[in-house]
Amino acid sequence: MTLRRIALMGTILISLSASPLLADTAEIAPPSFDGSTTIVPDAKPYPDPALAKQQVEEAFATAGKTHRRVLLVFGGNWCPDCRFLAGVFSQPDAASWLDAHFVVVPVNIGRLDKNLEIAAHYGVTVHEVPTILLVTPNGKLLNGDSANVLGDARDLSPQSVIDQIVAWNKRD
């Protein structure tokens, strides 16, 4: 075995052992934002609406294998609250925590006229965005009573956004 191959294998093992998929997710605490955190909204967090169904299917397959829950984030690139929420999610500590506990799927709903049947499958009608569904890998909706509470995300603090997801995640 060449030195280069040994070094490459070592790098792969190190990166795998640091992966949230293999780490004990209890070790990764929710992020804590102080009042000085500046959130830069993501300009285009939602992929083409045509990709949603496949991404949702893949998310549930991944969630089942990795023992994570699925966060379905319904919105559109035209929505300032959706872009702000994506900015919160992209903060390094938030991104690490989210990745350790959830498979996050941004579901593009166009102008409230695409992919609405995905939410309807869980008994939720999307009236405003972002609407977030927290679903177990076996398909149980955990936050149907409050899926739209982050609809005014840009008026909330980043900590309030994370605290809401933490509260949902405590449900069984």
Number of C-alpha atoms within 10 A of each C-alpha: 5 7 8 9 10 11 11 12 12 12 12 12 12 11 11 13 12 11 14 19 18 11 13 11 15 10 10 16 15 20 18 14 17 10 9 6 13 13 17 14 19 18 15 13 20 24 16 11 16 13 13 22 14 9 16 20 11 14 22 23 14 18 22 15 11 17 17 23 27 26 23 24 24 28 27 25 18 14 16 19 22 30 24 24 26 24 21 27 23 18 18 11 17 21 17 18 21 24 19 25 24 23 24 22 21 22 31 24 26 17 11 15 11 14 19 18 15 19 19 11 10 15 11 20 16 22 11 16 23 30 22 28 24 24 25 20 21 12 13 13 19 19 19 18 10 13 24 21 15 22 20 16 22 19 11 14 17 25 18 15 17 21 15 13 18 13 10 18 17 8 10 10
